[in-house]
Amino acid sequence: MGLSLRDQLLQAGFTQSKPEPKPQPKPEARREHSSQQRRGGGPGQPQPQRRDGRPQTQQARRPEERKPEAPRPPREPKPGGEPSLAHAYQIRAETEKREREEAQKRAQEEAARKREQRLKLAALVAGKAQNNPAGEHARNFFYGKKIRKVNVTPEQFQMLNAGELGVAQVDGRFMILSPELIREVLVLAPQHVALFVPEGIGASTNPDDDYSDPRFQVPDDLVW
């Protein structure tokens, strides 16, 4: 049997060369290569797909590395559309604030008007009251949802019932005033007139009036 070509070359003095050892990869490169394989990012390997079919990038797979987004401003209501809940609350708060301010302004104006009214009334009746400390009769009348009284003389009692005198409440006092002053008080501050019988009020002269009978007339000297 003939020798093979390898045996002939060995007999001719050729030596068989030993294969050189392959270089071992560094530990860092090996770890990086293994991590790429786990993430699917190695060379020649398909990239992982997202739900919409596009490849998933490394930035998309690391949400912690994304930059924080700036807060979005509140959306303005569309023209012609329904306002949002926040916008409705804002409109309501502004409306209530405006109503409170208007109510406070009206209250201040009313307080100023009443204060000026009291000052004018006090100046009008200053030194003109006809109250008599010797009055022994109490003339009762209804004022401010209560029964009030003022002490008068018998003559003043009749004059009050005849409308020749009147009573006005000024600075917490009930003052007996002339009918002329009472009429001025009615123009300036009618709520301060406590008692005044207008002229013509008394026994009716109408024959068809059932109360024209003297039996139904209230005597002027009645104390109640």
C-alpha positions as CSV (number, residue, x, y, z in Angstrom):
1,M,0.0,0.0,0.0
2,G,1.4,3.4,-0.9
3,L,2.1,6.1,1.7
4,S,-0.3,9.0,2.0
5,L,0.7,12.5,1.0
6,R,1.0,13.4,4.7
7,D,3.4,10.5,5.5
8,Q,5.5,11.3,2.4
9,L,5.9,15.0,3.5
10,L,6.8,13.9,7.0
11,Q,9.5,11.6,5.6
12,A,10.8,14.4,3.4
13,G,11.5,16.5,6.6
14,F,8.5,18.6,6.8
15,T,7.2,19.1,10.3
16,Q,3.6,19.5,11.3
17,S,2.9,23.0,12.5
18,K,0.8,23.3,15.7
19,P,-2.3,25.5,15.6
20,E,-1.9,28.8,17.5
21,P,-4.2,29.1,20.5
22,K,-7.2,31.4,20.1
23,P,-7.0,34.6,22.3
24,Q,-9.3,34.4,25.3
25,P,-11.8,37.3,25.5
26,K,-11.5,39.7,28.5
27,P,-13.9,39.3,31.3
28,E,-15.4,42.8,30.7
29,A,-16.0,42.0,27.0
30,R,-17.5,38.6,27.9
31,R,-20.0,40.2,30.4
32,E,-20.9,42.9,27.9
33,H,-21.5,40.3,25.2
34,S,-23.7,38.2,27.5
35,S,-25.7,41.2,28.6
36,Q,-26.3,42.1,24.9
37,Q,-27.5,38.6,24.2
38,R,-29.9,38.8,27.2
39,R,-31.3,42.1,25.9
40,G,-31.5,40.8,22.4
41,G,-29.1,43.5,21.2
42,G,-26.3,41.2,20.0
43,P,-25.1,41.4,16.4
44,G,-27.2,39.6,13.9
45,Q,-30.1,39.2,16.3
46,P,-33.5,40.8,15.7
47,Q,-34.5,43.8,17.8
48,P,-37.4,43.3,20.2
49,Q,-40.7,44.6,18.8
50,R,-43.2,46.9,20.5
51,R,-47.0,46.3,20.3
52,D,-47.3,48.6,17.3
53,G,-44.7,46.6,15.4
54,R,-41.9,49.2,15.6
55,P,-38.5,48.1,17.1
56,Q,-38.1,48.9,20.7
57,T,-35.1,51.2,21.3
58,Q,-32.9,51.1,24.4
59,Q,-34.3,54.5,25.5
60,A,-37.8,53.2,25.3
61,R,-36.9,50.2,27.4
62,R,-35.4,52.4,30.2
63,P,-38.2,54.7,31.4
64,E,-36.1,55.8,34.3
65,E,-33.7,57.5,31.9
66,R,-36.3,59.6,30.2
67,K,-36.3,63.3,30.8
68,P,-39.2,64.5,33.0
69,E,-41.9,66.2,30.9
70,A,-43.1,69.7,31.8
71,P,-46.6,70.0,33.3
72,R,-49.2,70.6,30.8
73,P,-51.3,73.8,31.1
74,P,-55.0,73.3,31.7
75,R,-56.9,73.1,28.6
76,E,-59.1,76.0,27.6
77,P,-62.7,75.1,26.8
78,K,-63.4,74.8,23.1
79,P,-65.4,77.6,21.6
80,G,-69.1,76.7,21.7
81,G,-68.4,73.6,23.8
82,E,-69.2,72.8,27.4
83,P,-66.8,74.2,30.0
84,S,-64.6,71.9,31.9
85,L,-65.3,71.2,35.6
86,A,-62.3,73.3,36.7
87,H,-63.4,76.2,34.5
88,A,-67.0,75.9,35.9
89,Y,-65.7,76.1,39.5
90,Q,-63.6,79.1,38.6
91,I,-66.6,80.9,37.0
92,R,-68.7,80.1,40.1
93,A,-66.0,81.4,42.5
94,E,-65.7,84.6,40.6
95,T,-69.4,85.1,40.5
96,E,-69.8,84.5,44.2
97,K,-66.9,86.9,45.0
98,R,-68.5,89.6,42.8
99,E,-71.9,89.1,44.5
100,R,-70.3,89.4,48.0
101,E,-68.5,92.6,47.0
102,E,-71.7,94.1,45.6
103,A,-73.7,93.1,48.7
104,Q,-71.0,94.6,51.0
105,K,-71.0,97.8,49.0
106,R,-74.8,98.1,49.2
107,A,-74.7,97.5,53.0
108,Q,-72.0,100.2,53.4
109,E,-74.0,102.7,51.3
110,E,-77.2,101.9,53.3
111,A,-75.4,102.4,56.6
112,A,-74.0,105.7,55.4
113,R,-77.5,106.8,54.3
114,K,-79.1,106.0,57.6
115,R,-76.3,107.7,59.5
116,E,-76.8,110.9,57.5
117,Q,-80.6,110.6,58.0
118,R,-80.3,110.3,61.8
119,L,-78.0,113.4,61.9
120,K,-80.5,115.5,59.9
121,L,-83.4,114.3,62.0
122,A,-81.6,115.1,65.2
123,A,-80.9,118.6,63.9
124,L,-84.5,119.1,62.8
125,V,-86.1,118.4,66.2
126,A,-83.4,119.7,68.4
127,G,-85.0,121.8,71.2
128,K,-88.5,121.4,69.8
129,A,-89.8,118.4,71.8
130,Q,-93.0,119.1,73.9
131,N,-92.6,116.3,76.4
132,N,-93.9,117.3,79.8
133,P,-92.2,115.7,82.9
134,A,-95.5,116.3,84.8
135,G,-97.5,114.1,82.4
136,E,-99.5,111.5,84.4
137,H,-101.3,109.8,81.5
138,A,-99.7,107.1,79.4
139,R,-100.5,107.2,75.7
140,N,-100.0,103.7,74.3
141,F,-99.2,103.1,70.7
142,F,-97.9,100.3,68.5
143,Y,-94.4,100.9,67.1
144,G,-91.6,98.5,66.0
145,K,-93.8,95.4,66.5
146,K,-94.2,96.3,70.2
147,I,-96.6,98.4,72.3
148,R,-94.9,101.6,73.4
149,K,-96.1,104.5,75.6
150,V,-95.3,108.1,76.3
151,N,-96.4,110.1,79.4
152,V,-98.5,113.1,78.5
153,T,-100.8,115.6,80.2
154,P,-104.6,115.3,79.7
155,E,-104.5,118.1,77.1
156,Q,-101.7,116.5,75.2
157,F,-103.6,113.2,75.2
158,Q,-106.5,114.8,73.5
159,M,-104.3,116.6,71.0
160,L,-102.5,113.4,70.1
161,N,-105.9,111.7,69.4
162,A,-107.0,114.7,67.3
163,G,-103.8,114.8,65.2
164,E,-102.7,118.1,66.7
165,L,-99.5,116.5,68.0
166,G,-97.4,113.5,67.0
167,V,-94.7,111.3,68.4
168,A,-91.4,110.6,66.7
169,Q,-88.6,108.3,67.7
170,V,-85.3,110.1,67.7
171,D,-82.1,108.7,69.2
172,G,-84.0,106.1,71.2
173,R,-86.4,108.7,72.7
174,F,-90.1,109.2,71.9
175,M,-90.6,113.0,71.3
176,I,-93.9,114.8,71.2
177,L,-93.7,117.2,68.3
178,S,-96.0,119.6,66.5
179,P,-97.8,118.3,63.4
180,E,-95.7,120.5,61.2
181,L,-92.5,118.9,62.4
182,I,-94.1,115.4,62.2
183,R,-94.8,116.1,58.5
184,E,-91.2,117.1,57.9
185,V,-90.1,113.9,59.6
186,L,-92.4,111.9,57.3
187,V,-90.6,113.3,54.3
188,L,-87.1,112.9,55.8
189,A,-87.4,109.6,57.6
190,P,-90.9,108.2,57.7
191,Q,-89.9,105.1,59.7
192,H,-89.2,107.3,62.7
193,V,-92.8,108.5,63.0
194,A,-94.2,106.5,65.9
195,L,-97.7,108.1,66.3
196,F,-99.6,110.5,64.2
197,V,-103.3,110.7,63.5
198,P,-103.9,112.5,60.2
199,E,-106.6,115.1,60.1
200,G,-110.0,113.9,59.2
201,I,-109.6,110.6,61.0
202,G,-112.4,110.2,63.5
203,A,-116.1,109.5,63.5
204,S,-117.3,108.9,60.0
205,T,-120.0,111.2,58.6
206,N,-121.1,108.8,55.9
207,P,-124.7,107.6,56.7
208,D,-124.1,104.3,54.9
209,D,-121.2,103.6,57.2
210,D,-122.3,101.2,60.0
211,Y,-119.5,102.5,62.2
212,S,-120.9,106.1,62.0
213,D,-123.1,105.2,64.9
214,P,-121.8,106.9,68.1
215,R,-121.9,103.5,69.8
216,F,-118.9,102.5,67.8
217,Q,-116.8,105.7,68.3
218,V,-113.7,105.4,70.4
219,P,-113.7,108.1,73.1
220,D,-110.6,110.4,73.1
221,D,-109.9,109.9,76.8
222,L,-109.7,106.1,76.5
223,V,-106.5,104.8,78.0
224,W,-105.4,101.4,76.8
